[in-house]
């Protein structure tokens, strides 16, 4: 058999063997990666944060020698209390997959925490710094509390311990004062929105002299509604002076500032 005939036979044999298409091999790689690297945690430094109008967050996780593309989908991104910034060291939790149209492997982040500090504590610090730079906490914006109010608006839960304490204190200090209670959730999803809306609504009334917004004590997470930006801005924009009565004396929230 001459060399030319051998070459043709080898070529014919190879052409009759099974070949992967690009899509097939990419899909198999994706299946393998997702099986082996599901529900993992990765420590890395954030870089190249991108936040398009879709609401998703795209970023790169890196260390000294490598980098990994990552995505935080909108439903997860909306639950992150602190802002993801370049240079921040974080611990991420998620799964590795392959973006098939680009043949690029990436981490889908389901949860992220800052390294060395709690997520809520960092969110508190970031918002405090942001609003402080805008001047929301300046003393020049503080409104004087009337010495003897005629009508007090109260924004709190009607079933919590706080309302009893507030009413007892008012009863001891003021006689014949009129009280309007605006019931709201003070904890959990939607609480911050309700508190902000209550403050805005009370500001449409002409006979409210002062507003008390508060709740009983609890953990940082329990008090979080009073650390939301929407509540801080509603307090700042209120024409009626507001007394923050959140938690115990040692508890400090954005609303107190």
Secondary structure, 3 states (H helix, E strand, C coil): CCHHHHHHHHHHHHHHCCCCCHHHHHHHHHHHHHHHCCCEEEEEEEEEEECCCCCCEEEEEECCCCEEEEEECHHHHCCCCCCCCCCCEEEEEEEEEEECCCCEEEEEEEEEEECCCCHHHHHHHHHHHHHHHHCCCCHHHCCCCCCCCCEEEEEECCCCHHHHHHHHHHHHHCCCCEEEEEECCCCCCCHHHHHHHHHHHHCCCCCCCEEEEEECCCCCCCCHHHHCHHHHHHHHHCCCEEEEEECCCCCCCHHHC
